[in-house]
Amino acid sequence: MTSRGDGLRHEVHREELYTQVWSEPMVRLAKRYNVSDVALAKVCRKLDIPVPPRGYWRRLQTGRRPAPPALPKVSPGLRGTATITPQPRQHGSGERSPRSNTRKSSNINRRIVFTSLSSSSIPILSFATRRRCSDP
C-alpha cells in the first residue's frame, strides 16, 4: 500500500491488492484503507481481481484450504493500479442511524380488504370472513 499526496489516498497495485484480499477478510482490509468493504469490492471489480466467496474464511477456520483462483491477466485498457480514496461516512463508524426505531401504532393499518374476490370462491377467505363476522 503506497500513500500518495495528502496521506488519505492510497495507490495500490493490482497484484498487491490481490494478495491482500486473499490473505484477510475484506471488512478488515477495508478498515486499513479507511473505506467500506463494498467500496473495496468495487475497486477489485474494476481491476478484475477475484475476491473470496461467501464462507471462504469459515472454511479456512475449519481446516479446509480452498485454493484461490489465479489472478487473471490485465485486460487491454485496464490499468495495473488503482487509487483508493476514503469517503466521509454519513453515520459514523458502526453507529446506528439517528432515526427512531419505535413504531407509531396510529400509522399502522392492520386491516386487509379484499375488493375483487368473493369469499365463496376461495375457501380461506370464506373461513376468514366467517371468523371476522363472529368476532365481537
LOGU-87819 format. One record per residue: x, y, z of N, C-alpha, C in turn. Coordinates in steps of 0.05 Angstrom, whole numbers, padded with zeros to 5 digits, always signed. Layout:
XYZXYZXYZ ...
***
This chain:
+00017-00023+00000+00000+00000+00000+00018+00025+00000 +00014+00042-00019+00031+00065-00022+00014+00090-00016 +00022+00106+00003+00008+00131+00008+00016+00151-00013 -00002+00169-00019+00004+00188-00040-00008+00215-00032 +00008+00236-00035-00002+00263-00031-00010+00269-00002 -00036+00273+00003-00046+00283+00028-00047+00261+00050 -00039+00237+00044-00040+00215+00064-00067+00201+00066 -00087+00212+00052-00113+00199+00052-00117+00179+00029 -00105+00186+00007-00108+00168-00017-00087+00147-00016 -00094+00123-00026-00075+00101-00027-00074+00091-00056 -00051+00091-00067-00047+00079-00093-00038+00050-00089 -00053+00032-00100-00047+00004-00096-00044-00011-00123 -00025-00028-00124-00020-00044-00149-00039-00068-00148 -00046-00076-00171-00065-00098-00175-00056-00124-00161 -00031-00131-00165-00020-00156-00153-00020-00154-00122 -00013-00130-00112-00012-00126-00084-00040-00128-00071 -00060-00116-00084-00087-00118-00074-00097-00146-00075 -00091-00161-00096-00099-00189-00098-00088-00205-00074 -00063-00201-00068-00051-00215-00046-00064-00208-00019 -00070-00182-00016-00083-00174+00009-00111-00184+00012 -00126-00184-00010-00154-00193-00010-00156-00222-00002 -00137-00238-00011-00137-00267-00005-00122-00274+00021 -00112-00254+00035-00098-00260+00060-00114-00252+00085 -00134-00235+00082-00151-00228+00104-00178-00219+00095 -00199-00221+00112-00226-00213+00104-00228-00184+00094 -00245-00180+00075-00249-00153+00062-00256-00132+00083 -00272-00139+00103-00280-00120+00123-00256-00109+00138 -00238-00127+00146-00214-00119+00160-00195-00103+00142 -00192-00112+00117-00174-00098+00098-00185-00071+00092 -00211-00068+00089-00224-00043+00082-00219-00022+00105 -00218-00031+00130-00212-00013+00152-00184-00001+00149 -00166-00017+00139-00138-00006+00136-00138+00016+00115 -00154+00013+00095-00156+00034+00074-00176+00056+00081 -00190+00052+00103-00209+00072+00113-00233+00075+00093 -00241+00053+00082-00265+00052+00064-00283+00029+00072 -00306+00027+00060-00324+00005+00066-00315-00020+00050 -00324-00043+00059-00318-00067+00045-00331-00067+00017 -00353-00054+00014-00367-00052-00012-00350-00035-00031 -00339-00013-00021-00322+00004-00038-00297-00012-00046 -00285-00027-00028-00262-00043-00035-00269-00065-00056 -00292-00077-00053-00301-00097-00073-00304-00084-00100 -00314-00059-00101-00317-00045-00127-00289-00040-00140 -00269-00034-00123-00242-00030-00134-00232-00056-00146 -00237-00078-00131-00229-00104-00141-00242-00111-00167 -00268-00105-00169-00283-00110-00194-00271-00094-00217 -00264-00068-00212-00253-00051-00233-00226-00062-00243 -00210-00073-00224-00184-00083-00231-00184-00113-00239 -00208-00124-00241-00212-00152-00248-00197-00171-00229 -00200-00166-00203-00188-00182-00182-00210-00200-00170 -00206-00226-00171-00226-00244-00159-00225-00241-00128 -00248-00242-00116-00250-00239-00086-00260-00265-00074 -00254-00270-00049-00263-00295-00036-00293-00297-00036 -00304-00320-00041-00333-00324-00040-00343-00324-00011 -00369-00323-00007-00381-00325+00019-00372-00352+00032 -00365-00350+00057-00358-00374+00072-00329-00382+00069 -00314-00368+00054-00286-00375+00049-00270-00375+00076 -00273-00354+00092-00257-00352+00116-00266-00372+00137 -00292-00379+00137-00301-00400+00155-00289-00427+00147 -00287-00432+00122-00275-00458+00113-00246-00459+00122 -00232-00437+00120-00204-00436+00129-00202-00442+00159 -00221-00431+00175-00221-00436+00204-00226-00465+00210 -00241-00479+00193-00247-00507+00199-00226-00526+00187 -00205-00515+00177-00183-00532+00167-00183-00538+00138 -00204-00531+00124-00204-00535+00094-00188-00513+00081 -00174-00519+00061-00157-00499+00047-00166-00496+00018 -00188-00481+00013-00196-00476-00014-00175-00459-00029 -00168-00467-00052-00147-00453-00068-00159-00428-00081 -00146-00405-00077-00156-00381-00090-00152-00383-00121 -00169-00371-00136-00165-00372-00165-00141-00354-00173 -00129-00360-00195-00106-00345-00204-00115-00317-00212 -00097-00298-00210-00103-00271-00218-00103-00270-00249 -00125-00262-00261-00126-00260-00290-00106-00240-00301 -00098-00243-00325-00080-00224-00338-00095-00198-00341 -00080-00176-00342-00091-00150-00345-00104-00147-00372 -00129-00140-00373-00144-00135-00398-00133-00110-00412 -00135-00109-00438-00126-00085-00452-00143-00061-00443 -00129-00039-00438-00143-00015-00429-00147-00014-00399 -00139-00035-00385-00142-00035-00356-00115-00028-00343 -00116-00008-00325-00091+00000-00311-00084-00021-00290 -00059-00022-00284-00049-00041-00264-00050-00031-00235 -00059-00006-00232-00061+00006-00205-00088+00020-00202 -00095+00025-00177-00119+00040-00171-00113+00058-00147 -00127+00080-00146-00125+00098-00124-00150+00095-00107 -00146+00088-00082-00168+00085-00063-00170+00110-00046 -00192+00124-00048-00196+00149-00033-00219+00145-00014 -00214+00148+00012-00236+00145+00032-00256+00167+00029 -00282+00160+00032-00303+00179+00032-00314+00183+00060 -00323+00207+00068-00333+00210+00095-00358+00193+00099 -00360+00181+00122-00384+00165+00128-00407+00182+00138 -00431+00174+00131-00454+00190+00138-00463+00187+00167 -00460+00163+00178-00470+00158+00205-00447+00151+00224 -00423+00157+00217-00401+00150+00235-00394+00121+00232 -00374+00112+00247-00365+00084+00244-00381+00066+00262 -00397+00050+00250-00412+00029+00264-00435+00040+00280 -00441+00066+00279-00464+00076+00294-00490+00071+00279 -00511+00069+00294-00537+00066+00281-00548+00092+00271 -00566+00091+00254-00579+00115+00243-00593+00130+00266 -00594+00156+00265-00607+00171+00286-00637+00169+00287 -00649+00156+00266-00677+00153+00266-00687+00135+00288 -00710+00140+00298-00721+00124+00319-00731+00098+00309 -00728+00077+00325-00737+00050+00317-00765+00044+00327 -00777+00063+00340-00804+00058+00351-00825+00062+00330 -00845+00045+00331-00867+00047+00312-00890+00064+00324 -00903+00079+00307-00926+00093+00316-00950+00076+00309 -00964+00067+00328-00986+00048+00323-01009+00062+00308 -01011+00088+00310-01033+00102+00296-01029+00101+00265 -01004+00097+00256-00998+00097+00227-01001+00070+00215 -01005+00049+00231-01006+00022+00221-01035+00014+00216 -01041+00006+00192-01068-00003+00186-01067-00033+00184 -01078-00047+00203-01076-00076+00205-01100-00090+00191 -01115-00076+00176-01139-00087+00164-01133-00095+00135 -01142-00118+00127-01138-00128+00100-01165-00126+00086 -01166-00113+00063-01191-00110+00049-01189-00124+00022 -01207-00143+00017-01209-00157-00008-01230-00144-00025 -01223-00132-00047-01242-00117-00063-01254-00133-00086 -01237-00149-00100-01247-00162-00125-01251-00192-00121 -01247-00203-00097-01251-00231-00093-01276-00236-00076 -01291-00256-00083-01314-00262-00066-01305-00283-00046 -01316-00283-00022-01308-00301-00001-01316-00330-00007 -01336-00333-00024-01344-00361-00030-01326-00374-00051 -01311-00358-00066-01294-00370-00087-01268-00382-00076 -01259-00372-00054-01234-00381-00042-01240-00390-00013 -01235-00416-00007-01243-00426+00019-01230-00411+00042 -01205-00404+00041-01193-00390+00063-01206-00363+00068 -01215-00350+00047-01229-00324+00050-01256-00328+00063 -01268-00350+00056-01294-00356+00068-01291-00361+00098 -01270-00376+00106-01264-00380+00134-01258-00354+00148 -01241-00338+00136-01233-00313+00148-01257-00294+00151 -01274-00293+00132-01298-00276+00133-01316-00285+00155 -01322-00311+00157-01339-00322+00179-01327-00316+00206 -01301-00320+00208-01287-00315+00234-01289-00285+00241 -01284-00268+00222-01285-00239+00227-01312-00230+00235 -01333-00241+00222-01360-00234+00228-01369-00244+00256 -01358-00267+00264-01366-00278+00290-01350-00266+00313 -01327-00252+00308-01312-00239+00329-01327-00215+00340 -01326-00211+00366-01341-00187+00377-01327-00161+00370 
***
